Every structure is written in structure tokens, then in C-alpha cells.
């Protein structure tokens, strides 16, 4: 007999926007958008009242990082271009992103949860999974309320929690009663509460698959559950078809993983306007150097060194190209990372304007687990000589 499991998915409510509302409480109840670059910070008028930028004033091609629920009611969502959003909600408040503040509050809420239920899986800055299998005999709803209160006490922010037999269902449930909600789901509830939902509610079914399923007349999770596996195999292949079949019936055996080593660490930026490799050479060089130094800083903070450096460029026609190089020895030194990234850059024909630039470190090792030696001098001579 299989061991009973109970998993919670905790999702912070409009996280970035909610952090900003702690800073600017006068914006509560208003449509607020966070995103873009070079957004003006709020200023003070002659009476000392804060003045905020409006979405209609924005000019550029930045995208929305997040928005308040009031802005979402106007059709403004994360990932949407700010210029498009300005047509829907021109008077919405526009604020710049502040990732340092978001990371601070992320640490606070995770520490609060870990103090109560230590078996958590970190899924990003604003969400975690919690293994509650040890609490099957307790009142789960009261436990969820206790967790939510601990998060609020630590941060002043609200969250929504979905509790179910596995991670798949828990994540769906955390979105069913937002904001500041709790949803508890049992296996017997799947036909009533899960099957009527759109297939896109399943984490792992993206827009393309959603459309392909719709073309087959499969709109809801119930439609997917009733579809013969042979039909799914015909259109999606064996492995993915089996996965679709299983998740439509609420099946998911993935454990709550308390820790996993990252496979790579990266830094990238999308420009407000396409940059020309000749006319904007100094600007591109400064950005490239800053990305490499930021990547080195990230490695140092996380305690990693890397063997492989990659760069990514996206051009004005949206084509993307990558190049990588493997070093003779692992490093987290900014100078060596920059030299390696420049070597990758020399292998790309730069004839188009650049839209995005990124640098990535992979083949990672823990700094304390490896004997860090200086790379052989001969391996650096071509790089040094070409500077």
C-alpha cells in the first residue's frame, strides 16, 4: 500500500507589487505595474506628497514584471509589453523593479515557513513546496492558517496555499483562491474541482500545447482525462502523451526536494532599444563587462566556481545565437570570466543590431570541494595578447 502524501504549494500574492505597496501604502487599491528599465523613482511635490510615473508616460519596449490585482482586472499581466499595457491602463502607476528588496522579503518568508515545517522545496523567489506528510493526523486547514500567519508576521505580506496529495495538484490549488486563500484538495475532489479547469492550469502545459490540444477539441482537464492514450500518442509522442494522460488524472510522484545543485548561473539584459555594434560599441562594452562582473559576484556569493562560460546574443530580427568555451581550470574570477566571454564573442559575426546580451557560467563545482589552481599560463596568453 502506497504511503499517503500531503504537499502544500505556497505562492506569495503579487509578490513584487506587494513589496512595493509596503513601501508606498498610499497605492493600495490602485492599478500598479512593476517593470521596465530607466523608470523614474517617485518624487516629492511642493507639499511633500509623492508623485508617481504613469504607464502612459512610458516609451520603450520593456515588459511587465508583475502587476497588482487591480491592474490585472484591466487586462495588464506579467510578460506583457509596457507600451501595449499603456493602451489598456494608461493611468496605472509605473514603478521600477527592486530585486534587492524582493530577495530580502523572499528570505524572510522562507525562514518563517522553515521554522514551522522544515521540509521545503525552493521554487524561486516567491514560491515553495512544503512536505506536510508528517501532519496527516492534524487539522490541515489550521496548519495552513498558522503558516500564512507566520509569513504575514515576518513580512507583512499575504500568500495563498494549495494543499493536495502531490505537487502537481497543490500548485493548481494555490491559484484557485487568490489572493490570501487556502484550498485543500483530496483525491475524491479531482473530478469536481480539477477536471472542469482549462488544460493550461497544469504546470508544464504551455501555450503551444494548449493550442494543439484545442485543435483536437481538448479544452478542459476533463477532456484530456477522457482522451484515449493512443490518440495522445499519435499527436504528441510516447513519453509526453503518457505524461499528459497521467497529469490529467492528478498523478504525480515527484518528491519534495529540499535541495538541488544549480546546473548554471547566468546574467542577461534586454535593451530598451536595439544597439548597433559600431555606434554603440562603448555602451555595449560597458554592459558586457558589467554582466561578467555580476556573474562573478553571483558565483562568489553562492560559493561556486565554473569551468564553462557561454554568451547569448539576440539580434533585432529575434534570431538568437550562443557560443561557449571550457576553461582549463575552474574559476569565479571576474577577469577570467570576462576574457573567456570575449573569446566567445570573437566567434560571432556581429553584423546586426543587438537586442539582448547574456553571459552564463556552467559546469559548476562548490568552491570548497575543488582544488583551485591558477590556469596554465599558456592557456591565457592568446586572450591576454588579443586585449
ZASEKE-967532 format. One record per residue (C-alpha): x, y, z. Coordinates in steps of 0.5 Angstrom, whole numbers. Each point is the difference from the previous one (the first is absolute). Layout:
! residues N
<r><xx>X</xx><yy>Y</yy><zz>Z</zz></r>
...
***
This chain:
! residues 387
<r><xx>0</xx><yy>0</yy><zz>0</zz></r>
<r><xx>3</xx><yy>7</yy><zz>-2</zz></r>
<r><xx>2</xx><yy>5</yy><zz>5</zz></r>
<r><xx>-5</xx><yy>5</yy><zz>1</zz></r>
<r><xx>3</xx><yy>7</yy><zz>-2</zz></r>
<r><xx>-2</xx><yy>7</yy><zz>1</zz></r>
<r><xx>3</xx><yy>6</yy><zz>-3</zz></r>
<r><xx>-1</xx><yy>8</yy><zz>0</zz></r>
<r><xx>2</xx><yy>5</yy><zz>-5</zz></r>
<r><xx>1</xx><yy>7</yy><zz>3</zz></r>
<r><xx>-1</xx><yy>5</yy><zz>-5</zz></r>
<r><xx>1</xx><yy>8</yy><zz>2</zz></r>
<r><xx>-5</xx><yy>4</yy><zz>-2</zz></r>
<r><xx>2</xx><yy>5</yy><zz>-6</zz></r>
<r><xx>7</xx><yy>0</yy><zz>4</zz></r>
<r><xx>4</xx><yy>5</yy><zz>-4</zz></r>
<r><xx>-6</xx><yy>5</yy><zz>0</zz></r>
<r><xx>-2</xx><yy>-2</yy><zz>8</zz></r>
<r><xx>7</xx><yy>2</yy><zz>2</zz></r>
<r><xx>-1</xx><yy>7</yy><zz>-4</zz></r>
<r><xx>-6</xx><yy>1</yy><zz>4</zz></r>
<r><xx>3</xx><yy>-1</yy><zz>7</zz></r>
<r><xx>5</xx><yy>6</yy><zz>-3</zz></r>
<r><xx>-6</xx><yy>4</yy><zz>-3</zz></r>
<r><xx>-6</xx><yy>-2</yy><zz>4</zz></r>
<r><xx>-4</xx><yy>6</yy><zz>-3</zz></r>
<r><xx>0</xx><yy>-4</yy><zz>-6</zz></r>
<r><xx>-4</xx><yy>-6</yy><zz>3</zz></r>
<r><xx>-7</xx><yy>-1</yy><zz>-4</zz></r>
<r><xx>3</xx><yy>3</yy><zz>-7</zz></r>
<r><xx>3</xx><yy>-3</yy><zz>-6</zz></r>
<r><xx>7</xx><yy>0</yy><zz>1</zz></r>
<r><xx>5</xx><yy>-3</yy><zz>-5</zz></r>
<r><xx>8</xx><yy>-2</yy><zz>1</zz></r>
<r><xx>4</xx><yy>-1</yy><zz>-6</zz></r>
<r><xx>5</xx><yy>3</yy><zz>-5</zz></r>
<r><xx>6</xx><yy>4</yy><zz>1</zz></r>
<r><xx>2</xx><yy>7</yy><zz>1</zz></r>
<r><xx>-7</xx><yy>1</yy><zz>3</zz></r>
<r><xx>1</xx><yy>7</yy><zz>5</zz></r>
<r><xx>-1</xx><yy>-1</yy><zz>7</zz></r>
<r><xx>-5</xx><yy>3</yy><zz>4</zz></r>
<r><xx>1</xx><yy>8</yy><zz>1</zz></r>
<r><xx>-3</xx><yy>4</yy><zz>5</zz></r>
<r><xx>-4</xx><yy>6</yy><zz>-2</zz></r>
<r><xx>0</xx><yy>7</yy><zz>4</zz></r>
<r><xx>-5</xx><yy>-3</yy><zz>5</zz></r>
<r><xx>4</xx><yy>-6</yy><zz>2</zz></r>
<r><xx>-4</xx><yy>-4</yy><zz>-4</zz></r>
<r><xx>3</xx><yy>-6</yy><zz>-4</zz></r>
<r><xx>-1</xx><yy>0</yy><zz>-8</zz></r>
<r><xx>0</xx><yy>-6</yy><zz>-4</zz></r>
<r><xx>1</xx><yy>-1</yy><zz>-7</zz></r>
<r><xx>-6</xx><yy>-3</yy><zz>-4</zz></r>
<r><xx>0</xx><yy>-5</yy><zz>-5</zz></r>
<r><xx>-2</xx><yy>5</yy><zz>-6</zz></r>
<r><xx>7</xx><yy>3</yy><zz>1</zz></r>
<r><xx>4</xx><yy>-6</yy><zz>-1</zz></r>
<r><xx>4</xx><yy>0</yy><zz>-7</zz></r>
<r><xx>4</xx><yy>-6</yy><zz>-2</zz></r>
<r><xx>-1</xx><yy>-8</yy><zz>0</zz></r>
<r><xx>0</xx><yy>-2</yy><zz>7</zz></r>
<r><xx>-4</xx><yy>-5</yy><zz>3</zz></r>
<r><xx>-4</xx><yy>-1</yy><zz>6</zz></r>
<r><xx>3</xx><yy>-4</yy><zz>5</zz></r>
<r><xx>-7</xx><yy>0</yy><zz>5</zz></r>
<r><xx>-6</xx><yy>4</yy><zz>1</zz></r>
<r><xx>-5</xx><yy>1</yy><zz>6</zz></r>
<r><xx>-6</xx><yy>-4</yy><zz>-1</zz></r>
<r><xx>-4</xx><yy>7</yy><zz>-1</zz></r>
<r><xx>5</xx><yy>0</yy><zz>-7</zz></r>
<r><xx>-2</xx><yy>-7</yy><zz>-2</zz></r>
<r><xx>-7</xx><yy>2</yy><zz>1</zz></r>
<r><xx>1</xx><yy>5</yy><zz>-6</zz></r>
<r><xx>4</xx><yy>-6</yy><zz>-4</zz></r>
<r><xx>7</xx><yy>2</yy><zz>2</zz></r>
<r><xx>4</xx><yy>-6</yy><zz>2</zz></r>
<r><xx>8</xx><yy>-2</yy><zz>0</zz></r>
<r><xx>3</xx><yy>-1</yy><zz>-6</zz></r>
<r><xx>-4</xx><yy>5</yy><zz>-4</zz></r>
<r><xx>4</xx><yy>6</yy><zz>-3</zz></r>
<r><xx>-1</xx><yy>6</yy><zz>3</zz></r>
<r><xx>-2</xx><yy>4</yy><zz>-6</zz></r>
<r><xx>-6</xx><yy>-5</yy><zz>-1</zz></r>
<r><xx>-2</xx><yy>1</yy><zz>7</zz></r>
<r><xx>0</xx><yy>7</yy><zz>0</zz></r>
<r><xx>-5</xx><yy>0</yy><zz>-5</zz></r>
<r><xx>-4</xx><yy>-4</yy><zz>5</zz></r>
<r><xx>1</xx><yy>3</yy><zz>6</zz></r>
<r><xx>3</xx><yy>7</yy><zz>-1</zz></r>
<r><xx>-1</xx><yy>3</yy><zz>7</zz></r>
<r><xx>3</xx><yy>-6</yy><zz>3</zz></r>
<r><xx>6</xx><yy>1</yy><zz>5</zz></r>
<r><xx>7</xx><yy>-2</yy><zz>-3</zz></r>
<r><xx>6</xx><yy>-2</yy><zz>5</zz></r>
<r><xx>7</xx><yy>-2</yy><zz>-2</zz></r>
<r><xx>2</xx><yy>-7</yy><zz>3</zz></r>
<r><xx>4</xx><yy>-1</yy><zz>6</zz></r>
<r><xx>3</xx><yy>-7</yy><zz>0</zz></r>
<r><xx>4</xx><yy>1</yy><zz>7</zz></r>
<r><xx>-7</xx><yy>2</yy><zz>3</zz></r>
<r><xx>-3</xx><yy>-6</yy><zz>-3</zz></r>
<r><xx>5</xx><yy>-5</yy><zz>2</zz></r>
<r><xx>0</xx><yy>3</yy><zz>7</zz></r>
<r><xx>-7</xx><yy>-2</yy><zz>1</zz></r>
<r><xx>1</xx><yy>-7</yy><zz>-3</zz></r>
<r><xx>5</xx><yy>-2</yy><zz>5</zz></r>
<r><xx>-5</xx><yy>3</yy><zz>6</zz></r>
<r><xx>-6</xx><yy>-4</yy><zz>-2</zz></r>
<r><xx>4</xx><yy>-7</yy><zz>-2</zz></r>
<r><xx>3</xx><yy>1</yy><zz>7</zz></r>
<r><xx>-6</xx><yy>1</yy><zz>3</zz></r>
<r><xx>-3</xx><yy>-7</yy><zz>-3</zz></r>
<r><xx>6</xx><yy>-4</yy><zz>1</zz></r>
<r><xx>0</xx><yy>2</yy><zz>8</zz></r>
<r><xx>-7</xx><yy>-4</yy><zz>0</zz></r>
<r><xx>1</xx><yy>-5</yy><zz>-6</zz></r>
<r><xx>7</xx><yy>-1</yy><zz>-2</zz></r>
<r><xx>-1</xx><yy>-5</yy><zz>-6</zz></r>
<r><xx>-1</xx><yy>5</yy><zz>-5</zz></r>
<r><xx>2</xx><yy>1</yy><zz>-8</zz></r>
<r><xx>2</xx><yy>7</yy><zz>-2</zz></r>
<r><xx>-3</xx><yy>1</yy><zz>-7</zz></r>
<r><xx>2</xx><yy>7</yy><zz>-1</zz></r>
<r><xx>0</xx><yy>7</yy><zz>3</zz></r>
<r><xx>-8</xx><yy>0</yy><zz>2</zz></r>
<r><xx>-2</xx><yy>-8</yy><zz>1</zz></r>
<r><xx>2</xx><yy>-6</yy><zz>3</zz></r>
<r><xx>-3</xx><yy>-7</yy><zz>1</zz></r>
<r><xx>-1</xx><yy>-3</yy><zz>7</zz></r>
<r><xx>0</xx><yy>-7</yy><zz>2</zz></r>
<r><xx>-6</xx><yy>-1</yy><zz>5</zz></r>
<r><xx>0</xx><yy>-7</yy><zz>0</zz></r>
<r><xx>2</xx><yy>-1</yy><zz>8</zz></r>
<r><xx>-6</xx><yy>4</yy><zz>1</zz></r>
<r><xx>-5</xx><yy>-4</yy><zz>-3</zz></r>
<r><xx>-4</xx><yy>-1</yy><zz>7</zz></r>
<r><xx>0</xx><yy>7</yy><zz>2</zz></r>
<r><xx>-5</xx><yy>5</yy><zz>-3</zz></r>
<r><xx>3</xx><yy>2</yy><zz>-6</zz></r>
<r><xx>-4</xx><yy>7</yy><zz>-1</zz></r>
<r><xx>2</xx><yy>2</yy><zz>7</zz></r>
<r><xx>7</xx><yy>-1</yy><zz>-2</zz></r>
<r><xx>0</xx><yy>4</yy><zz>-7</zz></r>
<r><xx>-3</xx><yy>6</yy><zz>4</zz></r>
<r><xx>6</xx><yy>-1</yy><zz>5</zz></r>
<r><xx>5</xx><yy>0</yy><zz>-6</zz></r>
<r><xx>-4</xx><yy>6</yy><zz>-3</zz></r>
<r><xx>0</xx><yy>4</yy><zz>6</zz></r>
<r><xx>8</xx><yy>-1</yy><zz>1</zz></r>
<r><xx>1</xx><yy>2</yy><zz>-7</zz></r>
<r><xx>-4</xx><yy>6</yy><zz>2</zz></r>
<r><xx>3</xx><yy>2</yy><zz>6</zz></r>
<r><xx>7</xx><yy>-1</yy><zz>-3</zz></r>
<r><xx>-1</xx><yy>4</yy><zz>-6</zz></r>
<r><xx>-7</xx><yy>4</yy><zz>0</zz></r>
<r><xx>-2</xx><yy>-4</yy><zz>-6</zz></r>
<r><xx>-5</xx><yy>-5</yy><zz>-2</zz></r>
<r><xx>0</xx><yy>-6</yy><zz>-3</zz></r>
<r><xx>-4</xx><yy>-6</yy><zz>-3</zz></r>
<r><xx>1</xx><yy>-7</yy><zz>2</zz></r>
<r><xx>-3</xx><yy>-6</yy><zz>-4</zz></r>
<r><xx>1</xx><yy>-7</yy><zz>4</zz></r>
<r><xx>-1</xx><yy>-7</yy><zz>-4</zz></r>
<r><xx>2</xx><yy>-7</yy><zz>-1</zz></r>
<r><xx>6</xx><yy>3</yy><zz>-4</zz></r>
<r><xx>4</xx><yy>6</yy><zz>-3</zz></r>
<r><xx>-4</xx><yy>0</yy><zz>-7</zz></r>
<r><xx>-7</xx><yy>1</yy><zz>4</zz></r>
<r><xx>3</xx><yy>4</yy><zz>5</zz></r>
<r><xx>3</xx><yy>5</yy><zz>-5</zz></r>
<r><xx>-7</xx><yy>0</yy><zz>-3</zz></r>
<r><xx>-4</xx><yy>1</yy><zz>6</zz></r>
<r><xx>4</xx><yy>6</yy><zz>3</zz></r>
<r><xx>-2</xx><yy>4</yy><zz>-6</zz></r>
<r><xx>-8</xx><yy>-2</yy><zz>1</zz></r>
<r><xx>-1</xx><yy>5</yy><zz>6</zz></r>
<r><xx>5</xx><yy>6</yy><zz>-1</zz></r>
<r><xx>1</xx><yy>5</yy><zz>3</zz></r>
<r><xx>1</xx><yy>-2</yy><zz>7</zz></r>
<r><xx>-3</xx><yy>-7</yy><zz>-1</zz></r>
<r><xx>0</xx><yy>-7</yy><zz>3</zz></r>
<r><xx>-2</xx><yy>-6</yy><zz>-5</zz></r>
<r><xx>0</xx><yy>-7</yy><zz>3</zz></r>
<r><xx>-1</xx><yy>-6</yy><zz>-5</zz></r>
<r><xx>-1</xx><yy>-7</yy><zz>1</zz></r>
<r><xx>1</xx><yy>-6</yy><zz>-6</zz></r>
<r><xx>-8</xx><yy>0</yy><zz>0</zz></r>
<r><xx>-1</xx><yy>7</yy><zz>-1</zz></r>
<r><xx>4</xx><yy>0</yy><zz>-7</zz></r>
<r><xx>-6</xx><yy>-1</yy><zz>-5</zz></r>
<r><xx>-4</xx><yy>5</yy><zz>4</zz></r>
<r><xx>6</xx><yy>6</yy><zz>1</zz></r>
<r><xx>5</xx><yy>-2</yy><zz>-5</zz></r>
<r><xx>-3</xx><yy>-3</yy><zz>-7</zz></r>
<r><xx>-4</xx><yy>6</yy><zz>-1</zz></r>
<r><xx>6</xx><yy>4</yy><zz>-1</zz></r>
<r><xx>4</xx><yy>2</yy><zz>-6</zz></r>
<r><xx>6</xx><yy>-4</yy><zz>-2</zz></r>
<r><xx>4</xx><yy>6</yy><zz>0</zz></r>
<r><xx>-1</xx><yy>0</yy><zz>8</zz></r>
<r><xx>5</xx><yy>-6</yy><zz>0</zz></r>
<r><xx>7</xx><yy>2</yy><zz>1</zz></r>
<r><xx>4</xx><yy>-3</yy><zz>-6</zz></r>
<r><xx>-5</xx><yy>1</yy><zz>-5</zz></r>
<r><xx>2</xx><yy>7</yy><zz>-4</zz></r>
<r><xx>-4</xx><yy>4</yy><zz>-5</zz></r>
<r><xx>2</xx><yy>-4</yy><zz>-6</zz></r>
<r><xx>-2</xx><yy>-7</yy><zz>3</zz></r>
<r><xx>-7</xx><yy>4</yy><zz>3</zz></r>
<r><xx>-1</xx><yy>2</yy><zz>-7</zz></r>
<r><xx>2</xx><yy>-7</yy><zz>-3</zz></r>
<r><xx>-5</xx><yy>-3</yy><zz>5</zz></r>
<r><xx>-5</xx><yy>5</yy><zz>-2</zz></r>
<r><xx>0</xx><yy>-2</yy><zz>-7</zz></r>
<r><xx>-1</xx><yy>-7</yy><zz>2</zz></r>
<r><xx>-6</xx><yy>2</yy><zz>4</zz></r>
<r><xx>3</xx><yy>-1</yy><zz>6</zz></r>
<r><xx>-1</xx><yy>6</yy><zz>4</zz></r>
<r><xx>-1</xx><yy>-2</yy><zz>8</zz></r>
<r><xx>4</xx><yy>-4</yy><zz>4</zz></r>
<r><xx>-6</xx><yy>-5</yy><zz>0</zz></r>
<r><xx>0</xx><yy>0</yy><zz>-8</zz></r>
<r><xx>7</xx><yy>-2</yy><zz>1</zz></r>
<r><xx>-1</xx><yy>-6</yy><zz>5</zz></r>
<r><xx>-5</xx><yy>-3</yy><zz>-5</zz></r>
<r><xx>4</xx><yy>0</yy><zz>-6</zz></r>
<r><xx>3</xx><yy>-6</yy><zz>-2</zz></r>
<r><xx>7</xx><yy>-1</yy><zz>2</zz></r>
<r><xx>1</xx><yy>-3</yy><zz>-7</zz></r>
<r><xx>-3</xx><yy>7</yy><zz>-3</zz></r>
<r><xx>5</xx><yy>4</yy><zz>4</zz></r>
<r><xx>6</xx><yy>-5</yy><zz>-2</zz></r>
<r><xx>-2</xx><yy>2</yy><zz>-7</zz></r>
<r><xx>1</xx><yy>7</yy><zz>0</zz></r>
<r><xx>5</xx><yy>1</yy><zz>6</zz></r>
<r><xx>4</xx><yy>-6</yy><zz>0</zz></r>
<r><xx>1</xx><yy>-5</yy><zz>5</zz></r>
<r><xx>3</xx><yy>3</yy><zz>6</zz></r>
<r><xx>-3</xx><yy>7</yy><zz>0</zz></r>
<r><xx>-7</xx><yy>-4</yy><zz>-1</zz></r>
<r><xx>1</xx><yy>-4</yy><zz>6</zz></r>
<r><xx>1</xx><yy>6</yy><zz>4</zz></r>
<r><xx>-6</xx><yy>3</yy><zz>-3</zz></r>
<r><xx>-4</xx><yy>-6</yy><zz>2</zz></r>
<r><xx>3</xx><yy>0</yy><zz>7</zz></r>
<r><xx>-1</xx><yy>7</yy><zz>2</zz></r>
<r><xx>-7</xx><yy>1</yy><zz>-3</zz></r>
<r><xx>-2</xx><yy>-6</yy><zz>6</zz></r>
<r><xx>4</xx><yy>4</yy><zz>5</zz></r>
<r><xx>6</xx><yy>-5</yy><zz>0</zz></r>
<r><xx>7</xx><yy>3</yy><zz>2</zz></r>
<r><xx>5</xx><yy>-4</yy><zz>4</zz></r>
<r><xx>5</xx><yy>6</yy><zz>1</zz></r>
<r><xx>3</xx><yy>0</yy><zz>7</zz></r>
<r><xx>1</xx><yy>7</yy><zz>3</zz></r>
<r><xx>7</xx><yy>1</yy><zz>-1</zz></r>
<r><xx>4</xx><yy>4</yy><zz>6</zz></r>
<r><xx>6</xx><yy>2</yy><zz>-4</zz></r>
<r><xx>3</xx><yy>-1</yy><zz>-7</zz></r>
<r><xx>6</xx><yy>3</yy><zz>-3</zz></r>
<r><xx>-1</xx><yy>5</yy><zz>-6</zz></r>
<r><xx>3</xx><yy>-2</yy><zz>-7</zz></r>
<r><xx>1</xx><yy>7</yy><zz>-2</zz></r>
<r><xx>0</xx><yy>7</yy><zz>3</zz></r>
<r><xx>-1</xx><yy>6</yy><zz>-5</zz></r>
<r><xx>-1</xx><yy>7</yy><zz>-1</zz></r>
<r><xx>-3</xx><yy>4</yy><zz>-6</zz></r>
<r><xx>-3</xx><yy>6</yy><zz>-2</zz></r>
<r><xx>-5</xx><yy>2</yy><zz>-6</zz></r>
<r><xx>1</xx><yy>7</yy><zz>-2</zz></r>
<r><xx>-5</xx><yy>6</yy><zz>-1</zz></r>
<r><xx>2</xx><yy>1</yy><zz>-7</zz></r>
<r><xx>4</xx><yy>-4</yy><zz>-5</zz></r>
<r><xx>7</xx><yy>1</yy><zz>1</zz></r>
<r><xx>5</xx><yy>1</yy><zz>-6</zz></r>
<r><xx>7</xx><yy>-4</yy><zz>1</zz></r>
<r><xx>4</xx><yy>6</yy><zz>-3</zz></r>
<r><xx>-4</xx><yy>6</yy><zz>2</zz></r>
<r><xx>-2</xx><yy>-2</yy><zz>7</zz></r>
<r><xx>7</xx><yy>-4</yy><zz>1</zz></r>
<r><xx>2</xx><yy>3</yy><zz>6</zz></r>
<r><xx>-7</xx><yy>-1</yy><zz>3</zz></r>
<r><xx>0</xx><yy>-7</yy><zz>-2</zz></r>
<r><xx>7</xx><yy>-1</yy><zz>3</zz></r>
<r><xx>-2</xx><yy>3</yy><zz>7</zz></r>
<r><xx>-7</xx><yy>-4</yy><zz>0</zz></r>
<r><xx>4</xx><yy>-7</yy><zz>-2</zz></r>
<r><xx>6</xx><yy>2</yy><zz>6</zz></r>
<r><xx>-6</xx><yy>1</yy><zz>5</zz></r>
<r><xx>-3</xx><yy>-6</yy><zz>-2</zz></r>
<r><xx>6</xx><yy>-4</yy><zz>1</zz></r>
<r><xx>2</xx><yy>3</yy><zz>7</zz></r>
<r><xx>-7</xx><yy>-1</yy><zz>2</zz></r>
<r><xx>0</xx><yy>-7</yy><zz>-2</zz></r>
<r><xx>7</xx><yy>-1</yy><zz>4</zz></r>
<r><xx>-3</xx><yy>3</yy><zz>6</zz></r>
<r><xx>-6</xx><yy>-5</yy><zz>0</zz></r>
<r><xx>5</xx><yy>-6</yy><zz>0</zz></r>
<r><xx>3</xx><yy>3</yy><zz>6</zz></r>
<r><xx>-6</xx><yy>1</yy><zz>4</zz></r>
<r><xx>-3</xx><yy>-7</yy><zz>-2</zz></r>
<r><xx>7</xx><yy>-3</yy><zz>1</zz></r>
<r><xx>1</xx><yy>-3</yy><zz>-7</zz></r>
<r><xx>6</xx><yy>0</yy><zz>-5</zz></r>
<r><xx>-2</xx><yy>-2</yy><zz>-7</zz></r>
<r><xx>4</xx><yy>-3</yy><zz>-6</zz></r>
<r><xx>-4</xx><yy>2</yy><zz>-6</zz></r>
<r><xx>-2</xx><yy>7</yy><zz>-2</zz></r>
<r><xx>-5</xx><yy>2</yy><zz>-5</zz></r>
<r><xx>-3</xx><yy>6</yy><zz>-3</zz></r>
<r><xx>-7</xx><yy>1</yy><zz>-3</zz></r>
<r><xx>-2</xx><yy>6</yy><zz>-5</zz></r>
<r><xx>-7</xx><yy>1</yy><zz>-3</zz></r>
<r><xx>0</xx><yy>4</yy><zz>-6</zz></r>
<r><xx>-5</xx><yy>5</yy><zz>-3</zz></r>
<r><xx>-3</xx><yy>-5</yy><zz>-4</zz></r>
<r><xx>-1</xx><yy>-4</yy><zz>6</zz></r>
<r><xx>5</xx><yy>-5</yy><zz>-2</zz></r>
<r><xx>4</xx><yy>-3</yy><zz>6</zz></r>
<r><xx>7</xx><yy>-3</yy><zz>0</zz></r>
<r><xx>4</xx><yy>-3</yy><zz>5</zz></r>
<r><xx>8</xx><yy>-1</yy><zz>1</zz></r>
<r><xx>3</xx><yy>-4</yy><zz>6</zz></r>
<r><xx>8</xx><yy>-1</yy><zz>2</zz></r>
<r><xx>2</xx><yy>-5</yy><zz>5</zz></r>
<r><xx>6</xx><yy>2</yy><zz>5</zz></r>
<r><xx>6</xx><yy>-4</yy><zz>2</zz></r>
<r><xx>-2</xx><yy>1</yy><zz>7</zz></r>
<r><xx>-6</xx><yy>2</yy><zz>4</zz></r>
<r><xx>-1</xx><yy>8</yy><zz>2</zz></r>
<r><xx>-4</xx><yy>5</yy><zz>3</zz></r>
<r><xx>5</xx><yy>6</yy><zz>-2</zz></r>
<r><xx>-4</xx><yy>5</yy><zz>-4</zz></r>
<r><xx>7</xx><yy>2</yy><zz>-4</zz></r>
<r><xx>0</xx><yy>-7</yy><zz>-3</zz></r>
<r><xx>-8</xx><yy>-1</yy><zz>-1</zz></r>
<r><xx>1</xx><yy>7</yy><zz>-4</zz></r>
<r><xx>6</xx><yy>-3</yy><zz>-4</zz></r>
<r><xx>-4</xx><yy>-6</yy><zz>-2</zz></r>
<r><xx>-6</xx><yy>3</yy><zz>-1</zz></r>
<r><xx>3</xx><yy>5</yy><zz>-5</zz></r>
<r><xx>4</xx><yy>-6</yy><zz>-3</zz></r>
<r><xx>-8</xx><yy>-3</yy><zz>-2</zz></r>
<r><xx>-2</xx><yy>7</yy><zz>-2</zz></r>
<r><xx>6</xx><yy>0</yy><zz>-6</zz></r>
<r><xx>-3</xx><yy>-7</yy><zz>-3</zz></r>
<r><xx>-7</xx><yy>4</yy><zz>-1</zz></r>
<r><xx>-1</xx><yy>4</yy><zz>-7</zz></r>
<r><xx>-2</xx><yy>7</yy><zz>3</zz></r>
<r><xx>-4</xx><yy>3</yy><zz>-6</zz></r>
<r><xx>-7</xx><yy>1</yy><zz>3</zz></r>
<r><xx>-2</xx><yy>5</yy><zz>6</zz></r>
<r><xx>-1</xx><yy>-4</yy><zz>7</zz></r>
<r><xx>-6</xx><yy>-1</yy><zz>4</zz></r>
<r><xx>2</xx><yy>-4</yy><zz>5</zz></r>
<r><xx>7</xx><yy>-2</yy><zz>3</zz></r>
<r><xx>2</xx><yy>-5</yy><zz>5</zz></r>
<r><xx>5</xx><yy>-4</yy><zz>4</zz></r>
<r><xx>0</xx><yy>-7</yy><zz>3</zz></r>
<r><xx>4</xx><yy>-4</yy><zz>5</zz></r>
<r><xx>-1</xx><yy>-8</yy><zz>0</zz></r>
<r><xx>4</xx><yy>-6</yy><zz>2</zz></r>
<r><xx>-1</xx><yy>3</yy><zz>7</zz></r>
<r><xx>4</xx><yy>-3</yy><zz>6</zz></r>
<r><xx>0</xx><yy>2</yy><zz>7</zz></r>
<r><xx>6</xx><yy>5</yy><zz>1</zz></r>
<r><xx>2</xx><yy>-4</yy><zz>7</zz></r>
<r><xx>-1</xx><yy>-7</yy><zz>-4</zz></r>
<r><xx>5</xx><yy>1</yy><zz>-5</zz></r>
<r><xx>8</xx><yy>2</yy><zz>0</zz></r>
<r><xx>0</xx><yy>7</yy><zz>-3</zz></r>
<r><xx>6</xx><yy>1</yy><zz>-4</zz></r>
<r><xx>2</xx><yy>5</yy><zz>-5</zz></r>
<r><xx>-1</xx><yy>-2</yy><zz>-7</zz></r>
<r><xx>6</xx><yy>-1</yy><zz>-4</zz></r>
<r><xx>4</xx><yy>6</yy><zz>-3</zz></r>
<r><xx>0</xx><yy>-2</yy><zz>-7</zz></r>
<r><xx>-8</xx><yy>-1</yy><zz>0</zz></r>
<r><xx>-1</xx><yy>7</yy><zz>2</zz></r>
<r><xx>6</xx><yy>3</yy><zz>-5</zz></r>
<r><xx>-5</xx><yy>0</yy><zz>-6</zz></r>
<r><xx>-5</xx><yy>4</yy><zz>4</zz></r>
<r><xx>5</xx><yy>5</yy><zz>3</zz></r>
<r><xx>3</xx><yy>1</yy><zz>-6</zz></r>
<r><xx>-6</xx><yy>2</yy><zz>-4</zz></r>
<r><xx>-2</xx><yy>5</yy><zz>5</zz></r>
***
